[in-house]
């Protein structure tokens, strides 16, 4: 097996507010997000407000991909 590869399955689930720090970190780890996102240890209230708005809307679903208990993707 190649170094860095894992056979752990990827699971998809609805995002929870506890995932916000990981979600923002993923968004910031991108050429576009690097300049607009703020993944600091204390998240801006705007991220929490946006999450709450998405969660309230029955037409929206914010999901995360998780492997080995770690959030590795967001959609």
C-alpha positions, 0 to 999 in steps of 0.5 A: 500500500502507498504511503498516506493511503488508507482503506478506511471508508468515507462516510457522509453525514449532515453537518453539525455545528460542532463541525464548523471549525473543520468546515472553515479550515477546509474552505480556507485551505483553497486558493480562493478561500485562503484570501476570504476565510478566517479559520482562527481559533475563535470563529467569526459569528457570521459562520455560525449565523450562516450555518443556522440559516442553512440548517433552518432551510428545509431545501438545503443540506450541508454535509461533511465527508468523514474518515476515521472520525475526521472531517475531510470534506464538505458539500 
